[in-house]
Structure formats: structure tokens, C-alpha cells
Amino acid sequence: MAEATIGKHNLERLNVHDLTCSNGHSLVLNQFSLAVKGGETVAIIGRSGAGKSTLLRCLSTLQQPTSGNASLDGFQYMKDGQPLIPDWQIRKQIVMVFQNYNLFANMTAMRNITLALEKVMGLAREAAVVKARQAAEKLGIDQILERYPDSLSGGQAQRLALARAMVLEPKVLLLDEITSGLDPETI
């Protein structure tokens, strides 16, 4: 019998079981369960206010669920709604791109991309710049790297937020309405 290796496409990458989340008196998620294999893409579709963003924030531990369990590559990182390891360790592996981008207005596009590479991943400045340029080229934003977020179009800002997440090479990339600001050709 062949031994399974983490990261292969046939293995469960993310497993969520009975995730429940309340905001005050309102039940937003009620025993949500999901299993995603490596390499698999999953779209969660629903009306506004249905809990899609809340689900993503809970999976990345940006919001604490009321209850539920979650594991990544077979390692349980959440039990009964509580993270079992520090949030920053989870967020190195599960990265979220927000609807409103959450770019740092006081930093250039380049610095928005390189900051986490240097501070969280421990890359040297030069290596972070190389990775940032490669991601920017792939997303067609290499010409805006010295500009600030307030001078970017909605589509450019969205691609910048995506580049910032992609360079971290997370195991799971959570995208909250990622194509809302992009034109049909860019999507």
C-alpha cells in the first residue's frame, strides 16, 4: 500500500466540521461542513448576508466561531471553535483576500506585496522584491509597483491584493468576491 504524502491532489487539504458562528443574536453559520482536496477549487455562492464572508474569516481565524472543528492537511488547527495554534501560524498557511482589499494606503504597491514576505516569512528584502515583481507581472500590474493604493483603479487594487496573497504561497487561498472589481478580460 502506497503511503500518502501531504500536498498530493487526492488528499484532503481543508476539512471543516460543524462550524457554527453567531453575531449577537443572529445565527450566521449553522453546523457548516466542508472537505476540500488539494488542487480543488470550491465556490460558495449565496445571497448577500448569507454568511460567505463570515465563513472565510472563521476559516482563517480572523473571526472566532461559536463552535466547530477545522483541520489543514490532517492537522487539526481548530477545536470547538478555538484555535489550537497561534493565529499567525494559521494565517501563514490560510491566506484571505478581502472584498475591500485592505491595502496599506501609506505604502507603495511594491511594499504592500513585500511586507509580509519580509516580516512573516522572513525573506530578505531583495528576495521579497523578486517574488513581488514576478507576481505583479503574472497579474499585469508590474507597471504600478511604485504607486500608492489611492491612485489605483479598482481592478488594479484588487490584483494588488491578490498578488500580496499569492506571493505567500499559502496552502489555502480564500477569495472573498475576488472578481468584483475586474473587467471580463481580466477575470
Sequence and secondary structure as in RCSB ss.txt:
>XXXX:A:sequence
MAEATIGKHNLERLNVHDLTCSNGHSLVLNQFSLAVKGGETVAIIGRSGAGKSTLLRCLSTLQQPTSGNASLDGF
QYMKDGQPLIPDWQIRKQIVMVFQNYNLFANMTAMRNITLALEKVMGLAREAAVVKARQAAEKLGIDQILERYPD
SLSGGQAQRLALARAMVLEPKVLLLDEITSGLDPETI
>XXXX:A:secstr
     TT TTSEEEEEEEEEEEETTEEEEEEEEEEEETT        TTSSHHHHHHHHTTSS  SEEEEEETTE
EEEETTEESS HHHHHHHEEEE TT    TTS HHHHHHHHHHHTT   HHHHHHHHHHHHHHTT GGGTTS GG
GS HHHHHHHHHHHHHTT  SEEEESSTTTTS TTT 
